[in-house]
């Protein structure tokens, strides 16, 4: 009898994938009841799976290049207008980290986006979809990552670590299947995490992926992989990051909140899944922010620094308005009002900056987390 999830119906596979993390969720809800001391710091980043070619009616089809250029130019024109007045406690504007798909590298589009980022509206990192029609190979994966890494670095988009000439980057796996975690679908490379490490990746921002089948049991954590990186899905287990020691393995795993929301119910009965995605159907709200902070994602020993990593698809026309329109504006206004009450302090960061602040906590740093935005990975 074949017990792999790939042999099951999609519905049953999703249910079983959820079972992986539900026990950990129940345990966390018991042990993470204590609130952080006030005022606590919310370090917030948005990982934008930035895919200008996306065509929702048929994922197998892509928009023309002229339409992609139009989308990106429109985004870069509107973004500063919407977010110019929304600043964090240090005067930094609300920004996205644009995880651009390596397999769709386009010099002109990335040039437009890079100029947008150089004006202070975000940073570009690496996204990769592969193994779609057939499992990919380690050789092809490495080549794709290195080629795109070097292209972005040549255009001033990536960071460096002092004393090392290799460009460094953050990563999001397309279709969630990091290190072949979806039983062969959308990847095929068991050793992908090792390849990421060898090509300069310092942190993975893929998770959470629920309700996708690639969701792992370890949730709401910042950690380093426990299993050897050449193994399939070594991120299924890990050592939580702690103020007493620096991680010995890169990339570290930076997860967004994965919660069950009992305040919103489907058909007035079933609670909804909170997977930190920003969409038109589920836009950001102050109530969701409270739920994200209750996930308690911290470096152990630094409970006053709460990390909230969200994700979105900024180029999906179904969601763009929620990300550039009234929903996000209302959310940021509510955050600013709530912050005035003195309960928390906000820090809008990029994926790189979030990683730096996480590593600073591991190194025993405290106080204002924004002091460590550029340490040790700098641009």
C-alpha positions, 0 to 999 in steps of 0.5 A: 500500500502506498502511504505517500500523500501523492497517492491521496485525493487533494482534499484528504492530502490537505487534511493530513498535511494540517494534522502535521502542525495541529498538535504543535499548534495546540501545544503552543497555545498552552505554553505561549499564553504569556504576553510580552512586556509592554511596550514590545517591538513588532518587527514586520516584513512583507514577502511579496511573491512578485510575479508580473506575468501572473494570469489568474484565469489560467496559471499555465499562461503568462501575460505579454511582456508589454503587459508585465511592464505596464503592471510593474510601472503602475505599481512603482508609480502608485506605491510611493503615493499610497505609503509616503505618509506611513512611517514606523517608529524610526521614520522608515516607510512601509516596504515590500521585499520583492521576491522575483522569480529567477526563471522569469529574469527580465533586465528591463522589468528588474531595472524598473523595480530596482530603481523603485527600491533604490528610492527606499520602497523595498528590496529585491530577493530571489524566488524560484519556481521549478520542477513543474512538469517534471522533477528538477535536478540539483545541477539545474537548480544551482545554475538557475540560482547562481545565474540570477544571484549574480545578475541581481548582484551586478545590478546592486540588488543583493547584500554582502557579508564582510570578508566574503565575496559571494552575494547573499540573498533571502529566498522564497520557494515557488509553490511552497515546495521547499527542499522537495517538501511536497513529495516530488511536486514542484521541486524534485531536488532533495538537496535544495537546502544545501544548494541554497547554503552553498550559493549564499542564501542566509534565510528562507521566507517560504513558510507558512504554506498551509493549507498546501501539502508542503506545510511542515509540522514545525510552526511559528518559529525562527530556527535552524535546520536540525537534519543535514541540509542535503536531506529532503525537507531538513526544515521539518525539524529544527533548533529554535534560535536563542539569545545564548548562541548564534546559528551554526547553519544557514539558511535559517528559517523565518516563518510567518504566523500560522494560527486558527482564527476563532473570531471569524467562522466559515458558514458561522461554524468552522474557524478560519485559517490564519496563514499570514497571507494578504489578499483581497478576500482576507486583507490586513486588519488590526484584529489580524495584527493582534492574532499575528502577535499572539503567534509569539514568533521570537528569538528565545530569550528576547520576548519583547521583539516579535517578528511578523512575516507576512506574504502576498502576491502584489502582481495578482490583479485580484489582490493588488487593490487590497495591497495598494488601496483602502484596506492597507491604508486603513490597516496602517492608520489603525496600527499608527493609532494603536501604537500611540496608546503605548502597547507596542512599537513598530519597525517596518523592515525588509527580509534582509533587515529582519534576518539581521535583527534576528541574528542580532538577537541571537548575538545577545543584542537588545534595546531598539531592534532597528539599530541592527537593520544592517548587521551583518548583511549590508547593502 
